[in-house]
């Protein structure tokens, strides 16, 4: 899984386009990050920038953006409608995939420390990165805004987590608030009403804060207070959710507008179901939902899986189909077409060079791959085709599992087959990746032949590179063997327990898997033939031989089961 985080810094400049562009350029020119959105606000005199990438790259980009903002923004001259304490006012790191919130919190603390040590910027750490419990709340860190900083820095209880004295640097840059938080999903639930009051009532029912308690539980009764004179609140049903009701002229309907601030506590589909329930209790109907901004892929995948499970349908289907189920189940296309490629962060990050995409083998059609293989180029060769055969073996086993999960009269067994299908899907994608990786490994060996060898130093470097490239070239088909071997127990399971009408498909899966294993084994052996370091080669060759033996035995078992259905 790719490790991806998002960063959404707020810079205290929303009017001077040259300053904004310079800050964004400093971020965008950092290798490994992609800027997804730039949103300047004139009234707030503030710009929100959204960028994503691998953690190390994002942290570097955040530092560079901060340095440029410090250079170009003087907080002594800043005025705007939004609360602020620094040139880079807030700097949250947000986990998207393959990274935990705790990891983001640690990165945020290190980033804050670096900003102070290298740039002299005082920094508070907030939310998940907070050193003090009360500083989880951003408002506590930013209390008094920029103007209060000279006094706060002198106060041991209020001074930033990383800071020195109030000097010229601090006066110009102000204090930054660096933190880590979960992804915030902004979503509007469409109602079959034009009443803002009724939409607001549903919002109060579900939002975590809830509503003010009144006498008799009515909407107009006297407000209730506790013994200390504090207002009593009746909490709502959804944790980590803020919501209001409003009317949208453009659509001619009322909506419950919600921010889900903790998608682990309240996933999107849970919020949708609860708003639907609360609306129905008030005689209303949710006609659909509108996602505002971007979402991590897992938000929609989790929703699609939830609705598939509710239907007792297999989860081992293509990712695009799971997304389609999510979109249709929550009517995300109620108001306008919903395209995951424009709303899902991971898809927006795919910015491969057009020429590179064109030449990726798995992007070719079946005919295109056959023609490319038949060309005079030595790659793709047997290693890539072995991996492709393995992917087809996993795909066939998955197909039998999905057909079995949907077989009439087998409804109580859907989960059994769904589990097999999910394993098959994962194997298929692993082997598809190996199709291109095998060709890349071959090209890596070819590149070594082009290295200079005129001096003893160049010869030594060339020999070391060849040693490494050869071991890598042998390890890739060995991984193909490992993955293809895993497809055989799935084929056996489906041959023995799956839909008898698809037994032959399980048999072909086994034949393809064994062919993939044997083909990849040939590539392991030829890549290591003549390899000088036999101590390094021996374990690979031994493992490969053992895999082929095990695969042949499993294939025989599958064919025996298949023939039992056919004869």
Buried (B, 14 or more C-beta within 10 A) or exposed (E): EEBBBBBBBBBBBBBBEEBBEBBBBBBBEBEEBBBBEBEBBEEBBBBBBBBBBBBEBBBBBBBBBBBBBBBBBBBEEBEBEBBBBBBBBBBBBBBBBEBEBEBBBBBBBEBBBBBBEEBBBBBBBBBBBBEEEEBBEBEBBBEEBBEBBEEBBEEEEBBBBBBEEBEEBBBBBBBBBBBBBBBBBBBBBBBEBEBBEBBBBBBBBBBBBBBBBBEEEEEEEEEBEEEEEEEEEBEBBBBBBBBBBEBBEEBEBBBBBBBBBBBEBBBBBBBBBBBBBBBEEBEBEBBBBBBEBBBBBBBBBBBBBBBBBEEBBBBBBEBEEBBBBBBEBBBBBBBEEBEBEEBBBBBBBEEEEEEEEEEEBBEBEEEEBEEBBEEEEEBBBBBBBBBBBBBBBBBBBBBBBBBBBBBEEBEEBBEBBBBBBBBBBBBBBBBBBBBBBBBBBBEBBEEBEEEEEEEEEEEEBBBEBBBEBBBBBBBBBBBBBBBBBBBBBBBBBBBBBBBBEBBBBBBBBBBBBBBBBBBBBBBBBBBBEEBEEEEBBEEBBEBBEEBBEBBEEBBEBBBEBBEEBEE
